[in-house]
C-alpha cells in the first residue's frame, strides 16, 4: 500500500499547454510538499502546505498553482508550460512541519515539455 | 540563504572499497538528514542527526554530524552494488523548509 502516490508517472506535452499532477498520502500527515528535481538531480522545494494551508511558496512562478482539497491531497496545476519546466516533480509529506521529521516521497512525475 | 554542498559529486568504486561523502555548509542547521534515491524513485530517509558531534551507524553506513552543526559525513564500509544510488543530505532551520544538498552519485561496480 503506497504511502505517497502521485500521478501520472510520466507527462509529455507541448509548450503552452496546461497540465496537472495529483498527489495523495495515506499516512495521516499534516504537512505536504512539492519539490522539483532538475537534470543535475538538485532537489528544490516549491511549496509547503500544513493542514491545507499554504505555508511556503518558494518564489515559484504564478503559472504553478497548488491546490489542497483536504490534508491528504496536494495537487499541482501548471499553466502555459515552458521548456524550462521540464524536470521531475516530487510530492512529499511529513507528520509535522519540522525539519528533523522524516519526509516521505512519492515516486515522482517526469515532465517533458516539447 | 542556506546552502548544502556535497562532495564528491560523482563516485565510482569497486565492490569492497570504503568511501566517504561530505555535506558542508557555512550555516548552522538544527538537524541534518541523509537520503538515498534510486532511479525512478523518490528519496528515502536513511538517518537524522540532531546533536553536534553525534555519530549514528546503520549496518555498514556511519553518519556523523559536525560539532558546530554545519557539516556532516557519510562513510560506507565495504561498499556493495546495492549501495549504488544518489545520496542527498538535507537540513533546515527548524520548520517547513528542508534544503537539500547538491547530491553525490555513487556507483559500486561488482
Interface residues (C-beta under 8 A of the other chain):
Chain A: X4 X31 X33 X35 X40 X41 X42 X43 X44 X45 X48 X50 X55 X56 X58 X90 X92 X97 X98 X99 X100 X102 X103 X105 X106 X107 X108
Chain B: X29 X30 X31 X33 X35 X37 X40 X41 X42 X43 X44 X45 X48 X50 X86 X88 X90 X91 X92 X93 X94 X95 X96 X97 X98 X99 X100 X102 X103 X105
